[in-house]
Amino acid sequence: MRTLIGWTVGAACATVIVTGVSAPAPAQETKNDRQEIRQDSREIRGDRKEVGRDTQEVRGDRKDLEASRQRLRDAYKSGDAAAIKAARENYQKNRSSLRGDLKERRQDARDLRQDKQERRQDVKDLHEDQVQARARQTK
C-alpha cells in the first residue's frame, strides 16, 4: 500500500513538473496572441481586396449580360437564325460567368467574416491573458 501511494504521489509530482515546464510563459502567450492578431489583420485586408475585385468583376459581368440581352432581342427582331443562335450562346456564357463571379464573391465574403471572427477571438484571448498576467503580478 505504501508503495502504491508513493508511486501515485511521484506520478502526480512528475505530471505537475512536466505541465509547468511545457506551459508557455505568459509573455510568450501574449506575443503569440499578438502575432495571431497581426496575421488575422493581414488576412482581413487581403479578403477585403478580393471582395472588392470580385465586386468589380460582377459589375462588369452585369453590364456584359445586359448588352448580350439586348443583342439577343435584336437578333429575335431580325429573325436571322444564325444571329439568334450566336446571341443565345453569348447570353448563356455571360450568365454563367456572372454566376461564377457571384459565387466567388460570396465565398470571399464568408472568408472575410470568418477572419474577422477569428481576430475578435484572438483579441479577446489577448485581453484575457493580460488580465491573468496582471492578477499574477499582484499576488
Residue pairs with C-beta under 8 A, 6 or more apart in sequence:
24 32
26 129
26 132
26 133
26 136
27 133
29 129
30 126
30 129
30 130
30 133
33 122
33 125
33 126
33 129
34 126
36 122
37 119
37 122
37 123
37 126
40 115
40 118
40 119
40 122
41 119
43 115
44 112
44 115
44 116
44 119
47 108
47 111
47 112
47 115
48 112
50 108
50 111
51 105
51 108
51 109
51 112
54 101
54 104
54 105
54 108
55 105
57 101
57 104
57 105
58 98
58 101
58 102
58 105
61 94
61 97
61 98
61 101
62 98
64 94
64 97
64 98
65 91
65 94
65 95
65 98
68 87
68 90
68 91
68 93
68 94
69 91
71 87
71 90
71 91
72 84
72 87
72 88
72 90
72 91
74 87
75 83
75 84
75 86
75 87
76 84
